[in-house]
Amino acid sequence: MAKLQNALIIAEAVLAVLLTAGVLIQTPKASGLGGTIGGGGDGLGGGYRTRRGLERQIYWTTWVLVVAFLICSVANVWVVTHFPQ
């Protein structure tokens, strides 16, 4: 079980790096709460704006990475608690 635990730790680290990159790559929608409520001064109208193309793909890929990270974390905790060394 030590090999499985090491594999889960490595997978979790890789997913954490990819998840961080995915969050940092995304474009901000507005400048904080003021941009969302007040409309911002950038001419986009503020508030909700649909994602298209690559922006949409990055958004959904980030969510897939979040789910994979959570599953990996839960699996790691399960392995550690059920198979102590």
MORALIN-V242720 format. One record per helix or strand. SS is the DSSP state (helix for helix, strand for strand). FROM is the first residue (numbers start at 0). TO is the last residue. If there is no record, write none. Layout:
# MORALIN-V242720
ss:SS from:FROM to:TO
ss:SS from:FROM to:TO
This chain:
# MORALIN-V242720
ss:helix from:1 to:24
ss:helix from:31 to:37
ss:helix from:53 to:81
